[in-house]
Amino acid sequence: MTGLTPLVEFSRPVSITRLGADPMVYELTASAAERAALARRFDIVALDQLAATVRLERRGRDIVLSADLAADVVQTCGVTLEPFASQVTDSGTVLYRRQAPPGDLAVEDEDYELLDGDTIDIGEAVAQQLSLALPAFPRAPGATIPAEELPVSVQLTADESIVPHPFAELAKLAKK
């Protein structure tokens, strides 16, 4: 894949060469085409709105990106399989650090994204933050599984979350 650049649906590269201790603030809004591409990437029905406030600042040798995002999304309910709209809001921070030169005995720190060059794609950082904020198992408000469709070995908690009995499958085998 030499020479190919990966597709970035919501790209907003920012130079960090003039970045100082005072934060630089950016207001981002995704276009209709960018939202459609992100919806395909995240396998959701639609992304009707995406806006974020991003702050970049230098702290010593590190760059700190903090972002607040708001998105209007349409996802497929995991219970009813019907689309439903919801709003996702999230705040996050990403720490960037230059890669240590070869031969440097600096300890690798997994809490940092490595900088490669003098730009940070703050749009891609927001897209990644959105992907983490989307519910893994979306559920429309009020969506429930009818009791007759629940296995006998399943209980419902007070908030209607399904808690399977830990030995349910073994019990089935023992009855055979």
KOLMIKE-710239 format. One line per 4 residues: number of its first residue (from 1); for each residue x, y negated, z of C-alpha. Coordinates in Angstrom, 2 decimals, decimal comma. Each point is the difference from the previous one (the first is absolute). Layout:
BEGIN
NUM	X/Y/Z  ... $
***
This chain:
BEGIN
1	0,00/0,00/0,00  2,93/-2,31/-0,50  -1,05/-3,40/-1,25  -3,67/0,41/0,92 $
5	-1,53/-2,27/2,59  -2,86/1,41/2,05  -3,42/-1,53/-0,47  -0,78/-2,43/2,80 $
9	-3,64/-1,03/-0,12  0,26/-3,02/2,29  3,50/-1,37/-0,45  1,07/-3,28/1,62 $
13	3,83/-0,05/0,12  1,46/-2,68/2,27  3,64/-1,07/0,15  1,50/0,16/3,48 $
17	3,15/-1,98/-0,82  -1,32/-3,24/1,53  -1,84/1,61/2,87  0,85/-1,46/3,39 $
21	-1,25/0,37/3,56  -3,15/-2,00/-0,79  -2,60/2,32/-1,50  -1,11/-0,37/-3,60 $
25	-3,75/0,60/-0,34  -1,68/1,37/-3,12  -3,72/0,34/-0,71  -0,69/2,92/-2,35 $
29	-3,18/0,91/-1,85  -0,25/2,97/-2,36  -1,50/-0,52/-3,44  -2,80/2,22/-1,33 $
33	2,48/2,00/-2,09  2,35/0,46/2,99  -2,89/1,10/2,23  -1,17/2,53/-2,61 $
37	3,53/1,41/-0,30  0,35/0,23/3,80  -3,40/1,73/0,25  1,25/2,65/-2,45 $
41	3,27/0,34/1,91  -1,77/0,49/3,34  -2,78/2,16/-1,48  -2,82/-2,21/1,25 $
45	-3,17/-0,98/-1,87  0,79/-3,73/-0,08  2,08/-2,74/1,56  -2,25/-3,05/-0,20 $
49	2,28/-2,43/1,86  3,57/-0,04/1,26  1,59/-3,01/1,68  2,99/-0,25/2,30 $
53	2,09/-2,52/1,89  3,65/1,04/-0,03  2,78/-1,53/2,12  3,68/0,58/-0,72 $
57	2,77/-1,04/2,37  3,63/0,76/0,63  1,04/1,33/3,41  3,74/0,42/0,09 $
61	0,88/2,43/-2,78  -3,58/1,25/-0,24  -3,00/-1,23/-1,96  -3,41/0,28/1,66 $
65	-3,14/0,19/-2,12  -3,29/-0,27/1,87  -3,34/0,08/-1,76  -3,69/-0,29/0,77 $
69	-2,29/1,43/-2,64  -3,72/0,20/-0,67  -1,54/2,22/-2,64  -3,50/0,88/-1,12 $
73	0,05/3,64/-1,07  -2,45/2,55/-1,31  0,84/3,57/0,97  -1,72/3,36/-0,29 $
77	-1,47/1,20/3,29  1,53/3,29/1,08  -3,35/1,16/1,40  -2,60/-1,13/-2,57 $
81	2,34/-0,31/-3,03  -1,73/-3,31/-0,77  1,91/-3,25/-0,54  -0,16/-2,57/2,78 $
85	1,50/-3,44/0,50  2,08/-1,06/2,97  2,55/-2,60/0,98  3,55/0,85/0,95 $
89	2,09/-2,43/2,02  3,50/0,70/1,21  3,20/-1,61/1,24  3,43/1,48/-0,44 $
93	3,71/-0,68/0,14  2,83/1,35/-2,15  3,66/-0,43/0,94  2,56/-0,19/-2,81 $
97	3,76/0,43/0,24  2,77/0,24/-2,56  1,52/3,40/-0,48  3,31/0,44/1,78 $
101	3,01/0,05/-2,35  1,46/3,44/-0,82  2,29/1,18/2,75  -1,68/-2,21/2,62 $
105	-0,71/1,98/3,13  -3,23/-1,91/0,67  -2,75/2,20/1,36  -2,93/0,53/-2,38 $
109	-3,17/-1,48/1,45  -3,28/1,43/-1,30  -1,90/-3,06/1,23  1,35/-2,07/-2,90 $
113	-0,69/-0,16/-3,72  3,25/-0,34/-1,86  0,51/-3,14/-2,08  1,31/0,52/-3,49 $
117	0,68/-3,40/-1,51  -1,26/-3,45/0,91  -3,75/0,46/-0,42  -2,81/1,58/1,95 $
121	-3,24/0,94/-1,74  -2,47/-1,34/2,55  -2,95/1,09/-2,15  1,14/3,61/0,10 $
125	0,49/-0,29/3,77  -3,64/-1,15/0,30  -1,15/2,86/-2,26  1,83/2,52/2,17 $
129	-1,51/-1,55/3,13  -3,47/0,31/-1,54  0,62/3,66/-0,85  0,85/0,68/3,64 $
133	-3,04/-1,93/1,26  -2,51/1,91/-2,15  -1,76/2,72/1,97  1,27/3,47/-0,90 $
137	-3,50/1,45/0,38  -2,43/-2,80/-0,86  -3,44/0,30/1,53  -2,93/-2,26/-0,77 $
141	-1,67/-1,56/3,04  -2,66/2,35/1,31  1,11/2,95/-2,14  -0,41/3,25/1,92 $
145	0,23/3,67/-0,79  -3,37/1,69/0,60  0,20/2,34/3,00  -1,20/2,97/-2,07 $
149	3,05/-0,37/-2,25  2,48/0,10/2,89  1,67/3,31/0,80  -1,20/1,55/3,25 $
153	3,45/-0,45/1,53  0,03/-3,77/-0,50  -0,84/-2,57/2,65  -0,77/-3,68/-0,38 $
157	1,58/-2,50/2,35  -1,83/-3,08/1,29  1,07/-2,00/-3,06  -1,12/2,83/-2,33 $
161	3,51/1,07/-0,89  0,29/3,65/-0,90  2,15/2,03/2,37  0,43/3,60/-1,20 $
165	0,35/2,68/2,60  3,66/1,06/0,00  -0,77/3,74/-0,23  -2,97/-0,14/-2,41 $
169	1,77/1,84/-2,85  1,33/2,68/2,36  -3,51/0,54/1,37  -1,25/0,66/-3,54 $
173	2,72/2,62/-0,53  -0,77/1,70/3,31  -3,65/0,47/-1,02  0,99/1,94/-3,16 $
***
